[in-house]
Amino acid sequence: MDRKRIYLCLAHMSGKEQDFIKEAFDTNWVVPLGPNVNAFEKSLQDFLIENGKLKIENEGKQVVALSAGTAALHLGLILLGVQAGDEVICQSFTFCASANPVTYLGATAVFVDSEEDTWNMNPVLLEEAIRDRIAKTGREPKAIIPVHLYGMPAKMDEICAVAEKYGIPVLEDAAEALGSEYKGQKCGTFGKFGALSFNGNKMITTSGGGALIVPDEKAKKAAMFYATQAREPYPYYQHEKIGYNYRMSNICAGIGLGQMTVLEEHVAHHRHVHELYEQAFANVKGIELKSNPDERFNANYWLCTILIDKEETGVDCEELRVFLDRKGIETRPLWKPMHLQPVFAGSPCYVDGTSEKLFEKGLCIPAGPCVTDEDVAYIVSEIKSCICK
């Protein structure tokens, strides 16, 4: 009997999505506004802003549902005033969508390498980059975009301290980190703005889609203005600024509302899968599973990741990837750093080799809501089989 292929992170439906979608069709709310959009934004806001102290600190924050996480980053940069000729500091070890919106605006991405504890933006290199850019250009970068890679929170205390020291706003890329926490606070709520993604393989999905977390109602209105083609408040169509068609549809928001009913369940399942891997690889030489560095970090483990030591295992990550693919297991290399990408060949970068080493040795392994305990046992068994050979 053929085993069903195991994917990294398939979408999982709650069963309630159809109800919200049907209501949208029944009421003819099939446009980029409507009750599902409003309710989805409110549900996300309630999830992100905890009770007690964190609620007081973040009580003004709002959520704007958009067509993609990339759209959220783009609008965040616009609201921060980024223009052609500016510089924006970006994490090098990430997906290209973290940096592409900088280029959309005619600005320059300045790449900073990772630290080994979280694989995210190195605060020491961040400050080094800021000082050097000021020395070279005579002005501070306009924004800093740290990424919570694979759901692992970045060192936000250190990053925000550097940002505050030089008066540079932070735009968090929390596309992979919905449900992740740093010191009990949800990722995406530390910076002035935060971006989320609901792509098909994320913690929850709206089939596509994303959201921008903004500091207050005024910023929400500005984001919605730019997200709806920057139409001025006249009875006719008047446009004094360039806008975008970035708003989420009521249909997609209906999917999101259904997904919110299983979000906590999804996060718990990813953490459970990670725990199974942690137990299974505890005594396996040459396989290192990425885990929370200490009690401050509470990753959602959107994707579980491993580093393969070829000297210990006899195989490199590409050989293991091909072997597992033949066994019906989808894996993926870690992100190729942006400073190595041909499209960003001319961008300034401040690196120490960390992300290049991780790219060379790392692999993402299945962790989604459709991955069962039996799947994990099979995956671990095949990995051990490969390295024993």
C-alpha positions in Angstrom: 0.0 0.0 0.0 1.4 3.4 -1.0 1.9 5.9 1.7 0.3 9.3 1.2 2.8 12.1 0.6 3.6 14.2 3.7 3.7 17.9 3.0 5.4 20.6 5.0 2.3 22.6 6.0 -1.0 22.0 4.3 -4.0 24.2 4.9 -6.5 22.7 7.3 -10.2 23.8 7.3 -12.3 24.0 10.5 -15.5 23.3 8.7 -17.0 26.7 9.6 -15.5 28.6 6.7 -18.3 27.6 4.4 -20.9 29.2 6.7 -19.2 32.6 6.5 -18.7 32.3 2.8 -22.3 31.3 2.2 -23.5 34.2 4.2 -21.3 36.5 2.1 -22.9 35.2 -1.1 -26.4 35.2 0.4 -26.1 38.9 1.3 -24.1 39.8 -1.8 -21.1 41.0 0.2 -18.5 39.7 -2.3 -16.4 42.8 -2.5 -13.3 44.1 -0.6 -15.3 45.2 2.4 -18.2 43.8 4.5 -19.1 42.2 7.8 -16.6 39.3 7.5 -13.7 41.7 6.9 -14.7 43.7 10.0 -15.2 40.6 12.1 -11.9 39.1 11.0 -10.0 42.2 11.9 -11.6 42.3 15.3 -10.9 38.6 15.9 -7.2 39.1 15.0 -7.0 42.1 17.2 -8.5 40.3 20.2 -6.1 37.4 19.7 -3.0 39.7 19.4 -3.7 42.0 22.3 -3.7 40.1 25.6 -5.4 41.0 28.8 -3.7 42.8 31.7 -0.5 44.7 31.3 0.0 43.8 27.6 -3.5 45.0 26.8 -2.8 48.3 28.5 0.4 48.8 26.5 -1.1 47.9 23.2 -4.7 48.9 23.6 -4.6 51.4 20.7 -3.4 48.8 18.1 -5.6 48.0 15.2 -5.6 45.4 12.4 -6.2 46.0 8.7 -7.0 42.9 6.6 -5.2 43.0 3.2 -4.7 40.9 0.1 -1.2 39.7 1.1 1.5 39.9 3.7 3.7 41.6 1.1 1.0 44.3 0.7 1.1 44.8 4.5 4.9 45.4 4.4 4.5 47.7 1.4 1.8 49.8 3.1 3.8 49.8 6.4 6.8 51.3 4.6 4.6 53.9 2.9 3.1 54.9 6.2 6.6 55.3 7.6 7.4 57.7 4.8 9.9 55.6 2.9 10.6 57.1 -0.5 13.0 56.7 -3.4 16.6 57.2 -2.3 16.0 56.1 1.3 17.6 53.1 2.9 15.8 50.4 4.9 17.5 47.8 7.1 16.3 44.3 6.4 17.1 40.8 7.7 19.1 38.9 5.1 18.0 35.4 6.2 14.4 35.5 5.1 12.0 35.1 2.1 12.3 37.8 -0.6 8.9 39.3 0.3 10.5 40.9 3.4 12.7 43.0 1.2 10.9 43.4 -2.2 8.6 46.2 -1.0 11.6 48.3 -0.2 12.5 48.1 -3.9 8.9 48.8 -4.9 9.4 52.3 -3.4 12.7 53.0 -5.0 14.5 52.6 -1.7 17.6 50.5 -1.0 17.6 47.4 1.2 20.5 47.2 3.6 20.9 43.6 4.7 21.9 42.5 8.2 23.0 38.9 9.1 21.5 36.7 11.8 22.6 35.6 15.3 22.7 31.9 16.1 20.3 31.8 19.0 17.2 32.6 17.0 18.5 32.8 13.4 17.0 36.3 13.2 18.5 39.8 12.9 21.7 40.2 14.9 21.3 43.3 17.1 25.1 43.9 17.2 25.4 43.9 13.4 22.2 46.0 13.3 23.9 48.8 15.2 27.1 48.4 13.2 25.1 48.8 10.0 23.2 51.9 11.3 26.5 53.6 12.3 28.1 52.8 9.0 25.1 54.0 6.9 25.0 57.3 8.9 28.8 57.7 8.2 28.4 56.9 4.5 25.1 58.8 3.7 24.9 61.4 6.5 21.4 60.1 7.6 19.7 57.3 9.4 17.9 54.5 7.6 14.2 55.1 7.5 13.0 51.7 8.9 14.1 48.4 10.3 12.4 45.1 9.3 13.3 42.2 11.6 11.7 38.8 10.7 10.5 36.2 13.1 11.8 33.4 11.0 9.9 30.1 10.9 7.9 31.4 13.8 10.9 31.9 16.1 10.7 35.3 17.8 13.6 37.7 17.2 15.4 39.3 20.1 13.0 42.2 20.2 14.3 43.8 23.4 17.7 44.3 21.9 16.4 45.2 18.4 13.9 47.8 19.7 16.6 49.3 22.0 18.9 49.9 19.0 16.0 51.2 17.0 15.0 53.6 19.8 18.6 54.8 20.3 18.8 56.0 16.7 15.1 57.0 16.3 14.3 54.5 13.6 10.9 52.9 13.5 10.5 49.1 13.5 8.2 47.2 11.0 8.0 43.6 12.2 7.6 40.9 9.6 5.6 38.4 11.6 4.3 36.6 8.5 5.4 33.2 9.8 4.8 34.0 13.5 1.1 34.2 14.2 0.7 32.9 17.7 4.4 33.2 18.6 5.3 35.1 21.7 8.4 36.9 23.1 8.2 37.4 26.9 4.5 36.7 26.8 3.7 39.3 24.1 2.5 38.3 20.6 4.9 38.8 17.7 3.8 41.6 15.4 2.9 43.9 18.3 6.4 45.2 19.2 7.2 47.5 16.3 5.3 50.6 15.2 3.8 48.3 12.5 3.6 44.6 12.1 2.8 42.4 9.1 1.0 39.0 9.0 0.5 36.5 6.2 -2.4 34.1 5.6 -1.0 32.4 2.5 -2.1 28.8 1.9 0.7 27.3 4.0 0.7 29.6 7.0 -0.6 29.0 10.5 -4.1 30.0 9.2 -5.1 30.8 5.7 -7.6 33.0 3.8 -6.4 31.3 0.6 -4.1 34.3 0.2 -4.1 37.4 2.2 -2.4 39.2 5.0 -2.8 42.0 7.6 -1.1 45.1 8.8 -1.0 45.8 12.6 -1.0 49.5 13.1 -0.6 51.7 16.2 -4.0 53.5 16.3 -7.2 54.3 14.5 -5.6 57.2 12.6 -3.0 54.8 11.1 -5.7 52.3 10.3 -7.6 55.0 8.3 -4.4 55.9 6.4 -3.7 52.2 5.6 -7.2 51.7 4.4 -7.0 54.9 2.3 -3.8 53.6 0.5 -5.2 50.1 0.3 -8.3 51.3 -1.6 -6.6 53.2 -4.5 -6.1 56.4 -2.4 -9.5 57.7 -3.4 -10.2 61.2 -1.9 -13.6 61.9 -0.2 -15.4 63.4 -3.1 -18.6 62.2 -4.9 -16.5 61.7 -8.0 -13.2 59.9 -8.3 -10.3 62.1 -7.3 -6.8 60.9 -6.6 -4.0 63.0 -5.1 -1.7 60.2 -4.1 -0.9 56.8 -5.6 -2.9 54.0 -4.1 -3.2 50.3 -4.3 -5.9 47.6 -4.6 -4.8 45.8 -1.4 -8.0 45.3 0.6 -9.1 41.8 1.5 -12.4 40.6 0.1 -15.3 39.6 2.2 -15.1 36.1 0.8 -11.5 35.6 1.9 -12.2 37.2 5.3 -15.0 34.6 5.7 -12.4 31.8 5.3 -10.3 33.7 7.9 -13.1 33.8 10.4 -13.5 30.1 10.1 -9.8 29.6 10.5 -9.7 31.8 13.7 -11.8 29.1 15.4 -8.9 26.6 15.0 -5.9 29.0 15.3 -5.1 28.0 18.9 -5.5 24.4 18.0 -3.1 24.8 15.0 -0.5 26.5 17.2 -0.7 23.8 19.8 -0.4 21.1 17.1 2.8 22.7 15.6 4.3 22.8 19.1 3.3 19.2 19.7 4.9 18.1 16.5 8.1 20.0 17.4 8.1 18.3 20.8 7.9 14.9 19.1 10.9 15.8 16.9 12.8 17.1 20.0 12.3 13.8 21.8 13.2 11.7 18.7 16.4 13.6 17.8 17.6 14.1 21.3 20.4 11.5 21.0 20.9 11.5 17.2 24.4 12.8 16.4 24.6 15.2 13.6 21.0 16.3 13.6 20.2 19.6 15.5 16.6 20.6 15.8 16.0 24.4 16.2 14.2 25.1 19.5 13.4 28.0 21.8 16.7 29.4 23.1 15.3 30.2 26.6 12.1 30.9 28.5 11.6 34.3 26.8 10.8 32.7 23.5 7.7 30.7 22.6 7.8 29.9 18.9 4.8 28.6 17.1 7.1 26.3 15.1 5.3 27.1 11.8 8.0 25.0 10.2 10.3 22.7 12.2 13.9 23.1 11.1 17.0 21.0 11.4 20.7 21.4 10.8 22.7 18.5 9.3 26.3 18.0 10.2 27.8 16.1 7.2 30.8 14.9 9.2 28.6 13.3 11.7 25.9 12.0 9.4 27.7 11.2 6.2 25.1 13.2 4.1 24.5 16.9 3.5 21.1 18.6 3.5 20.6 18.3 -0.2 21.3 14.6 -0.2 18.9 14.2 2.7 16.2 16.3 0.9 16.4 14.1 -2.2 16.3 10.9 -0.2 13.2 12.0 1.8 11.5 13.2 -1.4 11.8 9.7 -2.8 10.2 8.5 0.4 7.2 10.8 -0.1 8.3 13.4 2.4 8.4 17.1 1.4 11.2 19.1 2.8 12.8 22.4 1.8 16.2 24.1 2.2 16.3 27.0 4.6 15.9 30.4 3.0 18.8 31.5 0.8 20.0 34.8 2.3 19.0 37.9 0.5 22.6 39.2 0.3 23.4 36.1 -1.9 20.4 36.7 -4.3 21.4 38.1 -7.7 18.6 40.6 -7.6 20.1 42.3 -4.5 23.7 42.0 -5.7 24.3 45.7 -5.4 22.8 46.2 -1.9 24.9 47.0 1.1 25.2 44.1 3.6 26.6 43.5 7.1 27.2 39.8 7.5 29.4 37.4 9.5 28.7 34.2 7.7 25.9 33.0 10.0 23.0 32.8 7.5 25.3 31.4 4.8 26.2 28.5 7.2 22.6 27.9 8.1 21.6 27.9 4.4 24.3 25.4 3.7 23.3 23.0 6.5 19.6 23.5 7.1 16.3 21.8 6.1 12.7 22.5 6.9 10.7 19.3 7.8 6.9 18.8 8.0 5.0 20.4 10.9 1.6 21.4 9.6 -1.8 20.6 11.1 -2.2 17.6 8.8 1.0 16.0 10.1 0.2 13.1 12.5 2.2 11.5 15.2 2.6 8.5 12.9 3.9 10.8 10.1 6.5 12.2 12.5 7.6 8.7 13.5 7.9 7.8 9.8 9.9 11.0 9.0 12.3 10.4 11.9 12.7 6.8 10.9 13.6 7.7 7.3 16.0 10.4 8.4 17.8 8.0 10.7 17.8 5.4 7.9 19.4 7.9 5.5 22.2 9.0 7.9 22.9 5.4 8.9 23.5 4.5 5.3 
